[in-house]
């Protein structure tokens, strides 16, 4: 069973690290990491990967810098071709809520 895990900003890396570790430890589960690439500082993003033991992403959506609405639109649009082509069994998206 393949599970695609979409992760974006640093807070999401903290959430996905233990999930990826547990998925890799389970027989019959193949986790794939899809990184949105929306970090303003690429080195900071990869530092989180290294510090938290997150494997290198299988796919990068390379969303990059932009206004909040532009980034949101790109994060919603760019996974579609990857998901259609790869056809994983499940999709897990970690994120944050807006507001207080």
mmCIF file as gemmi writes it, N, C-alpha and C atoms, coordinates in Angstrom:
data_model
loop_
_atom_site.group_PDB
_atom_site.id
_atom_site.type_symbol
_atom_site.label_atom_id
_atom_site.label_alt_id
_atom_site.label_comp_id
_atom_site.label_asym_id
_atom_site.label_entity_id
_atom_site.label_seq_id
_atom_site.pdbx_PDB_ins_code
_atom_site.Cartn_x
_atom_site.Cartn_y
_atom_site.Cartn_z
_atom_site.occupancy
_atom_site.B_iso_or_equiv
_atom_site.pdbx_formal_charge
_atom_site.auth_seq_id
_atom_site.auth_asym_id
_atom_site.pdbx_PDB_model_num
ATOM 1 N N . UNK Axp A 1 ? 0.85 -1.163 0 1 0 ? 1 A 1
ATOM 2 C CA . UNK Axp A 1 ? 0 0 0 1 0 ? 1 A 1
ATOM 3 C C . UNK Axp A 1 ? 0.903 1.236 0 1 0 ? 1 A 1
ATOM 4 N N . UNK Axp A 2 ? 0.689 2.113 -0.967 1 0 ? 2 A 1
ATOM 5 C CA . UNK Axp A 2 ? 1.47 3.34 -1.052 1 0 ? 2 A 1
ATOM 6 C C . UNK Axp A 2 ? 0.663 4.512 -0.499 1 0 ? 2 A 1
ATOM 7 N N . UNK Axp A 3 ? 1.317 5.294 0.354 1 0 ? 3 A 1
ATOM 8 C CA . UNK Axp A 3 ? 0.691 6.466 0.939 1 0 ? 3 A 1
ATOM 9 C C . UNK Axp A 3 ? 1.5 7.694 0.541 1 0 ? 3 A 1
ATOM 10 N N . UNK Axp A 4 ? 0.86 8.616 -0.151 1 0 ? 4 A 1
ATOM 11 C CA . UNK Axp A 4 ? 1.487 9.888 -0.487 1 0 ? 4 A 1
ATOM 12 C C . UNK Axp A 4 ? 1.264 10.843 0.68 1 0 ? 4 A 1
ATOM 13 N N . UNK Axp A 5 ? 2.329 11.488 1.111 1 0 ? 5 A 1
ATOM 14 C CA . UNK Axp A 5 ? 2.294 12.43 2.223 1 0 ? 5 A 1
ATOM 15 C C . UNK Axp A 5 ? 2.706 13.789 1.701 1 0 ? 5 A 1
ATOM 16 N N . UNK Axp A 6 ? 1.797 14.75 1.746 1 0 ? 6 A 1
ATOM 17 C CA . UNK Axp A 6 ? 2.114 16.09 1.264 1 0 ? 6 A 1
ATOM 18 C C . UNK Axp A 6 ? 2.489 16.96 2.452 1 0 ? 6 A 1
ATOM 19 N N . UNK Axp A 7 ? 3.647 17.606 2.338 1 0 ? 7 A 1
ATOM 20 C CA . UNK Axp A 7 ? 4.168 18.454 3.407 1 0 ? 7 A 1
ATOM 21 C C . UNK Axp A 7 ? 4.636 19.769 2.791 1 0 ? 7 A 1
ATOM 22 N N . UNK Axp A 8 ? 4.435 20.842 3.558 1 0 ? 8 A 1
ATOM 23 C CA . UNK Axp A 8 ? 4.805 22.158 3.049 1 0 ? 8 A 1
ATOM 24 C C . UNK Axp A 8 ? 5.813 22.854 3.927 1 0 ? 8 A 1
ATOM 25 N N . UNK Axp A 9 ? 5.338 23.686 4.81 1 0 ? 9 A 1
ATOM 26 C CA . UNK Axp A 9 ? 6.207 24.534 5.62 1 0 ? 9 A 1
ATOM 27 C C . UNK Axp A 9 ? 6.745 23.787 6.844 1 0 ? 9 A 1
ATOM 28 N N . UNK Axp A 10 ? 7.644 24.453 7.57 1 0 ? 10 A 1
ATOM 29 C CA . UNK Axp A 10 ? 8.372 23.796 8.658 1 0 ? 10 A 1
ATOM 30 C C . UNK Axp A 10 ? 7.475 23.148 9.709 1 0 ? 10 A 1
ATOM 31 N N . UNK Axp A 11 ? 6.356 23.775 10.047 1 0 ? 11 A 1
ATOM 32 C CA . UNK Axp A 11 ? 5.459 23.179 11.041 1 0 ? 11 A 1
ATOM 33 C C . UNK Axp A 11 ? 4.951 21.822 10.56 1 0 ? 11 A 1
ATOM 34 N N . UNK Axp A 12 ? 4.754 21.685 9.26 1 0 ? 12 A 1
ATOM 35 C CA . UNK Axp A 12 ? 4.301 20.411 8.702 1 0 ? 12 A 1
ATOM 36 C C . UNK Axp A 12 ? 5.381 19.347 8.782 1 0 ? 12 A 1
ATOM 37 N N . UNK Axp A 13 ? 6.643 19.761 8.661 1 0 ? 13 A 1
ATOM 38 C CA . UNK Axp A 13 ? 7.751 18.812 8.774 1 0 ? 13 A 1
ATOM 39 C C . UNK Axp A 13 ? 7.767 18.183 10.163 1 0 ? 13 A 1
ATOM 40 N N . UNK Axp A 14 ? 7.511 18.995 11.169 1 0 ? 14 A 1
ATOM 41 C CA . UNK Axp A 14 ? 7.484 18.489 12.547 1 0 ? 14 A 1
ATOM 42 C C . UNK Axp A 14 ? 6.376 17.449 12.698 1 0 ? 14 A 1
ATOM 43 N N . UNK Axp A 15 ? 5.26 17.657 12.04 1 0 ? 15 A 1
ATOM 44 C CA . UNK Axp A 15 ? 4.132 16.727 12.119 1 0 ? 15 A 1
ATOM 45 C C . UNK Axp A 15 ? 4.368 15.448 11.322 1 0 ? 15 A 1
ATOM 46 N N . UNK Axp A 16 ? 5.024 15.568 10.159 1 0 ? 16 A 1
ATOM 47 C CA . UNK Axp A 16 ? 5.152 14.406 9.278 1 0 ? 16 A 1
ATOM 48 C C . UNK Axp A 16 ? 6.297 13.476 9.704 1 0 ? 16 A 1
ATOM 49 N N . UNK Axp A 17 ? 7.303 14.002 10.406 1 0 ? 17 A 1
ATOM 50 C CA . UNK Axp A 17 ? 8.476 13.194 10.77 1 0 ? 17 A 1
ATOM 51 C C . UNK Axp A 17 ? 8.108 11.889 11.479 1 0 ? 17 A 1
ATOM 52 N N . UNK Axp A 18 ? 7.34 11.912 12.579 1 0 ? 18 A 1
ATOM 53 C CA . UNK Axp A 18 ? 7.033 10.64 13.241 1 0 ? 18 A 1
ATOM 54 C C . UNK Axp A 18 ? 6.102 9.753 12.401 1 0 ? 18 A 1
ATOM 55 N N . UNK Axp A 19 ? 5.266 10.368 11.591 1 0 ? 19 A 1
ATOM 56 C CA . UNK Axp A 19 ? 4.375 9.57 10.732 1 0 ? 19 A 1
ATOM 57 C C . UNK Axp A 19 ? 5.169 8.817 9.669 1 0 ? 19 A 1
ATOM 58 N N . UNK Axp A 20 ? 6.114 9.502 9.03 1 0 ? 20 A 1
ATOM 59 C CA . UNK Axp A 20 ? 6.948 8.841 8.019 1 0 ? 20 A 1
ATOM 60 C C . UNK Axp A 20 ? 7.769 7.711 8.642 1 0 ? 20 A 1
ATOM 61 N N . UNK Axp A 21 ? 8.309 7.97 9.825 1 0 ? 21 A 1
ATOM 62 C CA . UNK Axp A 21 ? 9.11 6.945 10.521 1 0 ? 21 A 1
ATOM 63 C C . UNK Axp A 21 ? 8.264 5.71 10.801 1 0 ? 21 A 1
ATOM 64 N N . UNK Axp A 22 ? 7.054 5.917 11.287 1 0 ? 22 A 1
ATOM 65 C CA . UNK Axp A 22 ? 6.163 4.792 11.606 1 0 ? 22 A 1
ATOM 66 C C . UNK Axp A 22 ? 5.731 4.056 10.34 1 0 ? 22 A 1
ATOM 67 N N . UNK Axp A 23 ? 5.417 4.796 9.283 1 0 ? 23 A 1
ATOM 68 C CA . UNK Axp A 23 ? 5.018 4.146 8.022 1 0 ? 23 A 1
ATOM 69 C C . UNK Axp A 23 ? 6.136 3.28 7.467 1 0 ? 23 A 1
ATOM 70 N N . UNK Axp A 24 ? 7.369 3.794 7.519 1 0 ? 24 A 1
ATOM 71 C CA . UNK Axp A 24 ? 8.51 3.026 7.012 1 0 ? 24 A 1
ATOM 72 C C . UNK Axp A 24 ? 8.74 1.758 7.816 1 0 ? 24 A 1
ATOM 73 N N . UNK Axp A 25 ? 8.37 1.778 9.09 1 0 ? 25 A 1
ATOM 74 C CA . UNK Axp A 25 ? 8.57 0.619 9.966 1 0 ? 25 A 1
ATOM 75 C C . UNK Axp A 25 ? 7.518 -0.466 9.746 1 0 ? 25 A 1
ATOM 76 N N . UNK Axp A 26 ? 6.444 -0.135 9.068 1 0 ? 26 A 1
ATOM 77 C CA . UNK Axp A 26 ? 5.342 -1.077 8.858 1 0 ? 26 A 1
ATOM 78 C C . UNK Axp A 26 ? 5.501 -1.839 7.557 1 0 ? 26 A 1
ATOM 79 N N . UNK Axp A 27 ? 5.48 -3.135 7.645 1 0 ? 27 A 1
ATOM 80 C CA . UNK Axp A 27 ? 5.557 -3.961 6.45 1 0 ? 27 A 1
ATOM 81 C C . UNK Axp A 27 ? 4.303 -3.749 5.6 1 0 ? 27 A 1
ATOM 82 N N . UNK Axp A 28 ? 4.503 -3.617 4.319 1 0 ? 28 A 1
ATOM 83 C CA . UNK Axp A 28 ? 3.374 -3.444 3.409 1 0 ? 28 A 1
ATOM 84 C C . UNK Axp A 28 ? 2.976 -1.998 3.167 1 0 ? 28 A 1
ATOM 85 N N . UNK Axp A 29 ? 3.656 -1.053 3.842 1 0 ? 29 A 1
ATOM 86 C CA . UNK Axp A 29 ? 3.369 0.366 3.614 1 0 ? 29 A 1
ATOM 87 C C . UNK Axp A 29 ? 4.579 1.008 2.95 1 0 ? 29 A 1
ATOM 88 N N . UNK Axp A 30 ? 4.325 1.683 1.854 1 0 ? 30 A 1
ATOM 89 C CA . UNK Axp A 30 ? 5.368 2.421 1.155 1 0 ? 30 A 1
ATOM 90 C C . UNK Axp A 30 ? 4.999 3.902 1.196 1 0 ? 30 A 1
ATOM 91 N N . UNK Axp A 31 ? 5.677 4.665 2.054 1 0 ? 31 A 1
ATOM 92 C CA . UNK Axp A 31 ? 5.378 6.09 2.106 1 0 ? 31 A 1
ATOM 93 C C . UNK Axp A 31 ? 6.143 6.855 1.036 1 0 ? 31 A 1
ATOM 94 N N . UNK Axp A 32 ? 5.481 7.792 0.398 1 0 ? 32 A 1
ATOM 95 C CA . UNK Axp A 32 ? 6.127 8.693 -0.56 1 0 ? 32 A 1
ATOM 96 C C . UNK Axp A 32 ? 5.898 10.111 -0.064 1 0 ? 32 A 1
ATOM 97 N N . UNK Axp A 33 ? 6.922 10.926 -0.155 1 0 ? 33 A 1
ATOM 98 C CA . UNK Axp A 33 ? 6.83 12.294 0.336 1 0 ? 33 A 1
ATOM 99 C C . UNK Axp A 33 ? 6.746 13.268 -0.835 1 0 ? 33 A 1
ATOM 100 N N . UNK Axp A 34 ? 5.735 14.112 -0.785 1 0 ? 34 A 1
ATOM 101 C CA . UNK Axp A 34 ? 5.54 15.164 -1.781 1 0 ? 34 A 1
ATOM 102 C C . UNK Axp A 34 ? 5.754 16.492 -1.055 1 0 ? 34 A 1
ATOM 103 N N . UNK Axp A 35 ? 6.801 17.205 -1.418 1 0 ? 35 A 1
ATOM 104 C CA . UNK Axp A 35 ? 7.115 18.477 -0.768 1 0 ? 35 A 1
ATOM 105 C C . UNK Axp A 35 ? 6.632 19.624 -1.642 1 0 ? 35 A 1
ATOM 106 N N . UNK Axp A 36 ? 5.879 20.55 -1.056 1 0 ? 36 A 1
ATOM 107 C CA . UNK Axp A 36 ? 5.319 21.646 -1.837 1 0 ? 36 A 1
ATOM 108 C C . UNK Axp A 36 ? 6.372 22.624 -2.321 1 0 ? 36 A 1
ATOM 109 N N . UNK Axp A 37 ? 7.473 22.74 -1.585 1 0 ? 37 A 1
ATOM 110 C CA . UNK Axp A 37 ? 8.53 23.662 -2.002 1 0 ? 37 A 1
ATOM 111 C C . UNK Axp A 37 ? 8.141 25.12 -1.848 1 0 ? 37 A 1
ATOM 112 N N . UNK Axp A 38 ? 7.302 25.416 -0.876 1 0 ? 38 A 1
ATOM 113 C CA . UNK Axp A 38 ? 6.835 26.782 -0.711 1 0 ? 38 A 1
ATOM 114 C C . UNK Axp A 38 ? 7.625 27.577 0.319 1 0 ? 38 A 1
ATOM 115 N N . UNK Axp A 39 ? 8.691 27.001 0.859 1 0 ? 39 A 1
ATOM 116 C CA . UNK Axp A 39 ? 9.492 27.695 1.857 1 0 ? 39 A 1
ATOM 117 C C . UNK Axp A 39 ? 10.223 28.875 1.232 1 0 ? 39 A 1
ATOM 118 N N . UNK Axp A 40 ? 10.313 29.954 1.957 1 0 ? 40 A 1
ATOM 119 C CA . UNK Axp A 40 ? 11.06 31.113 1.486 1 0 ? 40 A 1
ATOM 120 C C . UNK Axp A 40 ? 12.552 30.866 1.563 1 0 ? 40 A 1
ATOM 121 N N . UNK Axp A 41 ? 12.983 30.065 2.513 1 0 ? 41 A 1
ATOM 122 C CA . UNK Axp A 41 ? 14.393 29.75 2.693 1 0 ? 41 A 1
ATOM 123 C C . UNK Axp A 41 ? 14.569 28.245 2.503 1 0 ? 41 A 1
ATOM 124 N N . UNK Axp A 42 ? 15.05 27.866 1.339 1 0 ? 42 A 1
ATOM 125 C CA . UNK Axp A 42 ? 15.187 26.446 0.999 1 0 ? 42 A 1
ATOM 126 C C . UNK Axp A 42 ? 16.106 25.734 1.986 1 0 ? 42 A 1
ATOM 127 N N . UNK Axp A 43 ? 17.182 26.386 2.402 1 0 ? 43 A 1
ATOM 128 C CA . UNK Axp A 43 ? 18.107 25.756 3.342 1 0 ? 43 A 1
ATOM 129 C C . UNK Axp A 43 ? 17.419 25.445 4.668 1 0 ? 43 A 1
ATOM 130 N N . UNK Axp A 44 ? 16.521 26.327 5.099 1 0 ? 44 A 1
ATOM 131 C CA . UNK Axp A 44 ? 15.799 26.065 6.348 1 0 ? 44 A 1
ATOM 132 C C . UNK Axp A 44 ? 14.911 24.841 6.195 1 0 ? 44 A 1
ATOM 133 N N . UNK Axp A 45 ? 14.245 24.725 5.064 1 0 ? 45 A 1
ATOM 134 C CA . UNK Axp A 45 ? 13.363 23.575 4.836 1 0 ? 45 A 1
ATOM 135 C C . UNK Axp A 45 ? 14.16 22.279 4.905 1 0 ? 45 A 1
ATOM 136 N N . UNK Axp A 46 ? 15.301 22.237 4.223 1 0 ? 46 A 1
ATOM 137 C CA . UNK Axp A 46 ? 16.088 21.003 4.214 1 0 ? 46 A 1
ATOM 138 C C . UNK Axp A 46 ? 16.738 20.745 5.556 1 0 ? 46 A 1
ATOM 139 N N . UNK Axp A 47 ? 16.999 21.801 6.331 1 0 ? 47 A 1
ATOM 140 C CA . UNK Axp A 47 ? 17.544 21.614 7.673 1 0 ? 47 A 1
ATOM 141 C C . UNK Axp A 47 ? 16.534 20.876 8.553 1 0 ? 47 A 1
ATOM 142 N N . UNK Axp A 48 ? 15.252 21.201 8.403 1 0 ? 48 A 1
ATOM 143 C CA . UNK Axp A 48 ? 14.208 20.483 9.142 1 0 ? 48 A 1
ATOM 144 C C . UNK Axp A 48 ? 14.197 19.011 8.736 1 0 ? 48 A 1
ATOM 145 N N . UNK Axp A 49 ? 14.319 18.731 7.459 1 0 ? 49 A 1
ATOM 146 C CA . UNK Axp A 49 ? 14.342 17.348 6.987 1 0 ? 49 A 1
ATOM 147 C C . UNK Axp A 49 ? 15.494 16.6 7.654 1 0 ? 49 A 1
ATOM 148 N N . UNK Axp A 50 ? 16.666 17.207 7.639 1 0 ? 50 A 1
ATOM 149 C CA . UNK Axp A 50 ? 17.837 16.562 8.212 1 0 ? 50 A 1
ATOM 150 C C . UNK Axp A 50 ? 17.7 16.378 9.721 1 0 ? 50 A 1
ATOM 151 N N . UNK Axp A 51 ? 17.343 17.447 10.427 1 0 ? 51 A 1
ATOM 152 C CA . UNK Axp A 51 ? 17.247 17.385 11.886 1 0 ? 51 A 1
ATOM 153 C C . UNK Axp A 51 ? 16.187 16.399 12.371 1 0 ? 51 A 1
ATOM 154 N N . UNK Axp A 52 ? 15.098 16.265 11.617 1 0 ? 52 A 1
ATOM 155 C CA . UNK Axp A 52 ? 13.988 15.408 12.039 1 0 ? 52 A 1
ATOM 156 C C . UNK Axp A 52 ? 14.047 14.005 11.421 1 0 ? 52 A 1
ATOM 157 N N . UNK Axp A 53 ? 15.067 13.733 10.617 1 0 ? 53 A 1
ATOM 158 C CA . UNK Axp A 53 ? 15.211 12.413 10.018 1 0 ? 53 A 1
ATOM 159 C C . UNK Axp A 53 ? 14.16 12.105 8.964 1 0 ? 53 A 1
ATOM 160 N N . UNK Axp A 54 ? 13.694 13.141 8.277 1 0 ? 54 A 1
ATOM 161 C CA . UNK Axp A 54 ? 12.707 12.95 7.214 1 0 ? 54 A 1
ATOM 162 C C . UNK Axp A 54 ? 13.459 12.608 5.936 1 0 ? 54 A 1
ATOM 163 N N . UNK Axp A 55 ? 13.052 11.559 5.237 1 0 ? 55 A 1
ATOM 164 C CA . UNK Axp A 55 ? 13.746 11.21 4.001 1 0 ? 55 A 1
ATOM 165 C C . UNK Axp A 55 ? 13.562 12.288 2.934 1 0 ? 55 A 1
ATOM 166 N N . UNK Axp A 56 ? 14.475 12.315 1.99 1 0 ? 56 A 1
ATOM 167 C CA . UNK Axp A 56 ? 14.358 13.257 0.875 1 0 ? 56 A 1
ATOM 168 C C . UNK Axp A 56 ? 13.021 13.036 0.17 1 0 ? 56 A 1
ATOM 169 N N . UNK Axp A 57 ? 12.425 14.107 -0.278 1 0 ? 57 A 1
ATOM 170 C CA . UNK Axp A 57 ? 11.108 13.985 -0.902 1 0 ? 57 A 1
ATOM 171 C C . UNK Axp A 57 ? 11.194 13.235 -2.23 1 0 ? 57 A 1
ATOM 172 N N . UNK Axp A 58 ? 10.144 12.476 -2.519 1 0 ? 58 A 1
ATOM 173 C CA . UNK Axp A 58 ? 10.042 11.768 -3.786 1 0 ? 58 A 1
ATOM 174 C C . UNK Axp A 58 ? 9.646 12.714 -4.913 1 0 ? 58 A 1
ATOM 175 N N . UNK Axp A 59 ? 8.886 13.735 -4.551 1 0 ? 59 A 1
ATOM 176 C CA . UNK Axp A 59 ? 8.39 14.703 -5.525 1 0 ? 59 A 1
ATOM 177 C C . UNK Axp A 59 ? 8.469 16.095 -4.915 1 0 ? 59 A 1
ATOM 178 N N . UNK Axp A 60 ? 8.884 17.081 -5.707 1 0 ? 60 A 1
ATOM 179 C CA . UNK Axp A 60 ? 8.865 18.467 -5.275 1 0 ? 60 A 1
ATOM 180 C C . UNK Axp A 60 ? 7.954 19.241 -6.209 1 0 ? 60 A 1
ATOM 181 N N . UNK Axp A 61 ? 7.037 19.98 -5.624 1 0 ? 61 A 1
ATOM 182 C CA . UNK Axp A 61 ? 6.088 20.754 -6.419 1 0 ? 61 A 1
ATOM 183 C C . UNK Axp A 61 ? 6.638 22.141 -6.76 1 0 ? 61 A 1
ATOM 184 N N . UNK Axp A 62 ? 7.738 22.542 -6.129 1 0 ? 62 A 1
ATOM 185 C CA . UNK Axp A 62 ? 8.438 23.794 -6.428 1 0 ? 62 A 1
ATOM 186 C C . UNK Axp A 62 ? 7.503 24.997 -6.503 1 0 ? 62 A 1
ATOM 187 N N . UNK Axp A 63 ? 6.638 25.133 -5.501 1 0 ? 63 A 1
ATOM 188 C CA . UNK Axp A 63 ? 5.697 26.257 -5.471 1 0 ? 63 A 1
ATOM 189 C C . UNK Axp A 63 ? 6.433 27.587 -5.357 1 0 ? 63 A 1
ATOM 190 N N . UNK Axp A 64 ? 7.436 27.665 -4.509 1 0 ? 64 A 1
ATOM 191 C CA . UNK Axp A 64 ? 8.243 28.87 -4.402 1 0 ? 64 A 1
ATOM 192 C C . UNK Axp A 64 ? 7.564 30.031 -3.704 1 0 ? 64 A 1
ATOM 193 N N . UNK Axp A 65 ? 8.154 31.196 -3.887 1 0 ? 65 A 1
ATOM 194 C CA . UNK Axp A 65 ? 7.727 32.411 -3.221 1 0 ? 65 A 1
ATOM 195 C C . UNK Axp A 65 ? 6.544 33.033 -3.959 1 0 ? 65 A 1
ATOM 196 N N . UNK Axp A 66 ? 5.638 33.603 -3.191 1 0 ? 66 A 1
ATOM 197 C CA . UNK Axp A 66 ? 4.497 34.305 -3.767 1 0 ? 66 A 1
ATOM 198 C C . UNK Axp A 66 ? 3.589 34.794 -2.663 1 0 ? 66 A 1
ATOM 199 N N . UNK Axp A 67 ? 2.595 35.547 -3.026 1 0 ? 67 A 1
ATOM 200 C CA . UNK Axp A 67 ? 1.629 35.998 -2.034 1 0 ? 67 A 1
ATOM 201 C C . UNK Axp A 67 ? 0.885 34.78 -1.487 1 0 ? 67 A 1
ATOM 202 N N . UNK Axp A 68 ? 0.234 34.957 -0.36 1 0 ? 68 A 1
ATOM 203 C CA . UNK Axp A 68 ? -0.497 33.839 0.246 1 0 ? 68 A 1
ATOM 204 C C . UNK Axp A 68 ? -1.522 33.236 -0.723 1 0 ? 68 A 1
ATOM 205 N N . UNK Axp A 69 ? -2.341 34.045 -1.405 1 0 ? 69 A 1
ATOM 206 C CA . UNK Axp A 69 ? -3.305 33.459 -2.345 1 0 ? 69 A 1
ATOM 207 C C . UNK Axp A 69 ? -2.637 32.714 -3.501 1 0 ? 69 A 1
ATOM 208 N N . UNK Axp A 70 ? -1.531 33.248 -3.996 1 0 ? 70 A 1
ATOM 209 C CA . UNK Axp A 70 ? -0.828 32.583 -5.104 1 0 ? 70 A 1
ATOM 210 C C . UNK Axp A 70 ? -0.257 31.251 -4.64 1 0 ? 70 A 1
ATOM 211 N N . UNK Axp A 71 ? 0.392 31.243 -3.481 1 0 ? 71 A 1
ATOM 212 C CA . UNK Axp A 71 ? 0.946 29.989 -2.964 1 0 ? 71 A 1
ATOM 213 C C . UNK Axp A 71 ? -0.16 28.972 -2.709 1 0 ? 71 A 1
ATOM 214 N N . UNK Axp A 72 ? -1.259 29.41 -2.121 1 0 ? 72 A 1
ATOM 215 C CA . UNK Axp A 72 ? -2.367 28.501 -1.835 1 0 ? 72 A 1
ATOM 216 C C . UNK Axp A 72 ? -2.898 27.88 -3.127 1 0 ? 72 A 1
ATOM 217 N N . UNK Axp A 73 ? -3.073 28.694 -4.14 1 0 ? 73 A 1
ATOM 218 C CA . UNK Axp A 73 ? -3.566 28.19 -5.429 1 0 ? 73 A 1
ATOM 219 C C . UNK Axp A 73 ? -2.59 27.18 -6.03 1 0 ? 73 A 1
ATOM 220 N N . UNK Axp A 74 ? -1.302 27.483 -5.971 1 0 ? 74 A 1
ATOM 221 C CA . UNK Axp A 74 ? -0.291 26.575 -6.526 1 0 ? 74 A 1
ATOM 222 C C . UNK Axp A 74 ? -0.238 25.258 -5.755 1 0 ? 74 A 1
ATOM 223 N N . UNK Axp A 75 ? -0.337 25.337 -4.418 1 0 ? 75 A 1
ATOM 224 C CA . UNK Axp A 75 ? -0.309 24.123 -3.599 1 0 ? 75 A 1
ATOM 225 C C . UNK Axp A 75 ? -1.514 23.243 -3.912 1 0 ? 75 A 1
ATOM 226 N N . UNK Axp A 76 ? -2.617 23.849 -4.267 1 0 ? 76 A 1
ATOM 227 C CA . UNK Axp A 76 ? -3.809 23.067 -4.607 1 0 ? 76 A 1
ATOM 228 C C . UNK Axp A 76 ? -3.75 22.519 -6.038 1 0 ? 76 A 1
ATOM 229 N N . UNK Axp A 77 ? -3.093 23.247 -6.928 1 0 ? 77 A 1
ATOM 230 C CA . UNK Axp A 77 ? -3.07 22.849 -8.341 1 0 ? 77 A 1
ATOM 231 C C . UNK Axp A 77 ? -1.947 21.878 -8.689 1 0 ? 77 A 1
ATOM 232 N N . UNK Axp A 78 ? -0.762 22.101 -8.18 1 0 ? 78 A 1
ATOM 233 C CA . UNK Axp A 78 ? 0.407 21.33 -8.608 1 0 ? 78 A 1
ATOM 234 C C . UNK Axp A 78 ? 0.408 19.841 -8.243 1 0 ? 78 A 1
ATOM 235 N N . UNK Axp A 79 ? -0.238 19.403 -7.168 1 0 ? 79 A 1
ATOM 236 C CA . UNK Axp A 79 ? -0.226 17.967 -6.888 1 0 ? 79 A 1
ATOM 237 C C . UNK Axp A 79 ? -1.017 17.135 -7.896 1 0 ? 79 A 1
ATOM 238 N N . UNK Axp A 80 ? -2.008 17.721 -8.539 1 0 ? 80 A 1
ATOM 239 C CA . UNK Axp A 80 ? -2.908 16.949 -9.395 1 0 ? 80 A 1
ATOM 240 C C . UNK Axp A 80 ? -2.191 16.095 -10.443 1 0 ? 80 A 1
ATOM 241 N N . UNK Axp A 81 ? -1.279 16.649 -11.253 1 0 ? 81 A 1
ATOM 242 C CA . UNK Axp A 81 ? -0.621 15.799 -12.252 1 0 ? 81 A 1
ATOM 243 C C . UNK Axp A 81 ? 0.18 14.651 -11.629 1 0 ? 81 A 1
ATOM 244 N N . UNK Axp A 82 ? 0.829 14.931 -10.487 1 0 ? 82 A 1
ATOM 245 C CA . UNK Axp A 82 ? 1.61 13.893 -9.808 1 0 ? 82 A 1
ATOM 246 C C . UNK Axp A 82 ? 0.684 12.794 -9.306 1 0 ? 82 A 1
ATOM 247 N N . UNK Axp A 83 ? -0.41 13.192 -8.665 1 0 ? 83 A 1
ATOM 248 C CA . UNK Axp A 83 ? -1.344 12.21 -8.116 1 0 ? 83 A 1
ATOM 249 C C . UNK Axp A 83 ? -2.029 11.397 -9.213 1 0 ? 83 A 1
ATOM 250 N N . UNK Axp A 84 ? -2.366 12.02 -10.305 1 0 ? 84 A 1
ATOM 251 C CA . UNK Axp A 84 ? -2.988 11.296 -11.416 1 0 ? 84 A 1
ATOM 252 C C . UNK Axp A 84 ? -2.018 10.305 -12.049 1 0 ? 84 A 1
ATOM 253 N N . UNK Axp A 85 ? -0.77 10.719 -12.192 1 0 ? 85 A 1
ATOM 254 C CA . UNK Axp A 85 ? 0.238 9.858 -12.819 1 0 ? 85 A 1
ATOM 255 C C . UNK Axp A 85 ? 0.631 8.697 -11.913 1 0 ? 85 A 1
ATOM 256 N N . UNK Axp A 86 ? 0.807 8.956 -10.621 1 0 ? 86 A 1
ATOM 257 C CA . UNK Axp A 86 ? 1.347 7.957 -9.702 1 0 ? 86 A 1
ATOM 258 C C . UNK Axp A 86 ? 0.294 7.054 -9.078 1 0 ? 86 A 1
ATOM 259 N N . UNK Axp A 87 ? -0.902 7.546 -8.883 1 0 ? 87 A 1
ATOM 260 C CA . UNK Axp A 87 ? -2.031 6.739 -8.372 1 0 ? 87 A 1
ATOM 261 C C . UNK Axp A 87 ? -1.707 5.999 -7.074 1 0 ? 87 A 1
ATOM 262 N N . UNK Axp A 88 ? -1.399 6.741 -6.02 1 0 ? 88 A 1
ATOM 263 C CA . UNK Axp A 88 ? -1.15 6.101 -4.724 1 0 ? 88 A 1
ATOM 264 C C . UNK Axp A 88 ? -2.468 5.573 -4.159 1 0 ? 88 A 1
ATOM 265 N N . UNK Axp A 89 ? -2.345 4.735 -3.147 1 0 ? 89 A 1
ATOM 266 C CA . UNK Axp A 89 ? -3.53 4.161 -2.519 1 0 ? 89 A 1
ATOM 267 C C . UNK Axp A 89 ? -4.215 5.148 -1.578 1 0 ? 89 A 1
ATOM 268 N N . UNK Axp A 90 ? -3.405 5.965 -0.906 1 0 ? 90 A 1
ATOM 269 C CA . UNK Axp A 90 ? -3.936 6.917 0.065 1 0 ? 90 A 1
ATOM 270 C C . UNK Axp A 90 ? -3.154 8.221 -0.028 1 0 ? 90 A 1
ATOM 271 N N . UNK Axp A 91 ? -3.765 9.278 0.471 1 0 ? 91 A 1
ATOM 272 C CA . UNK Axp A 91 ? -3.145 10.597 0.491 1 0 ? 91 A 1
ATOM 273 C C . UNK Axp A 91 ? -3.308 11.182 1.886 1 0 ? 91 A 1
ATOM 274 N N . UNK Axp A 92 ? -2.201 11.652 2.454 1 0 ? 92 A 1
ATOM 275 C CA . UNK Axp A 92 ? -2.22 12.289 3.761 1 0 ? 92 A 1
ATOM 276 C C . UNK Axp A 92 ? -1.655 13.694 3.597 1 0 ? 92 A 1
ATOM 277 N N . UNK Axp A 93 ? -2.412 14.676 4.031 1 0 ? 93 A 1
ATOM 278 C CA . UNK Axp A 93 ? -1.977 16.06 3.959 1 0 ? 93 A 1
ATOM 279 C C . UNK Axp A 93 ? -1.953 16.614 5.38 1 0 ? 93 A 1
ATOM 280 N N . UNK Axp A 94 ? -0.785 17.035 5.83 1 0 ? 94 A 1
ATOM 281 C CA . UNK Axp A 94 ? -0.705 17.687 7.138 1 0 ? 94 A 1
ATOM 282 C C . UNK Axp A 94 ? -0.7 19.184 6.891 1 0 ? 94 A 1
ATOM 283 N N . UNK Axp A 95 ? -1.34 19.913 7.791 1 0 ? 95 A 1
ATOM 284 C CA . UNK Axp A 95 ? -1.401 21.357 7.598 1 0 ? 95 A 1
ATOM 285 C C . UNK Axp A 95 ? -1.742 22.063 8.877 1 0 ? 95 A 1
ATOM 286 N N . UNK Axp A 96 ? -2.014 23.331 8.731 1 0 ? 96 A 1
ATOM 287 C CA . UNK Axp A 96 ? -2.352 24.184 9.855 1 0 ? 96 A 1
ATOM 288 C C . UNK Axp A 96 ? -3.682 24.846 9.585 1 0 ? 96 A 1
ATOM 289 N N . UNK Axp A 97 ? -4.287 25.319 10.626 1 0 ? 97 A 1
ATOM 290 C CA . UNK Axp A 97 ? -5.526 26.087 10.451 1 0 ? 97 A 1
ATOM 291 C C . UNK Axp A 97 ? -5.182 27.568 10.446 1 0 ? 97 A 1
ATOM 292 N N . UNK Axp A 98 ? -6.065 28.362 9.944 1 0 ? 98 A 1
ATOM 293 C CA . UNK Axp A 98 ? -5.868 29.803 9.93 1 0 ? 98 A 1
ATOM 294 C C . UNK Axp A 98 ? -6.571 30.398 11.149 1 0 ? 98 A 1
ATOM 295 N N . UNK Axp A 99 ? -6.039 31.46 11.653 1 0 ? 99 A 1
ATOM 296 C CA . UNK Axp A 99 ? -6.668 32.147 12.781 1 0 ? 99 A 1
ATOM 297 C C . UNK Axp A 99 ? -6.054 31.739 14.098 1 0 ? 99 A 1
ATOM 298 N N . UNK Axp A 100 ? -6.728 32.109 15.161 1 0 ? 100 A 1
ATOM 299 C CA . UNK Axp A 100 ? -6.2 31.835 16.506 1 0 ? 100 A 1
ATOM 300 C C . UNK Axp A 100 ? -6.516 30.451 16.975 1 0 ? 100 A 1
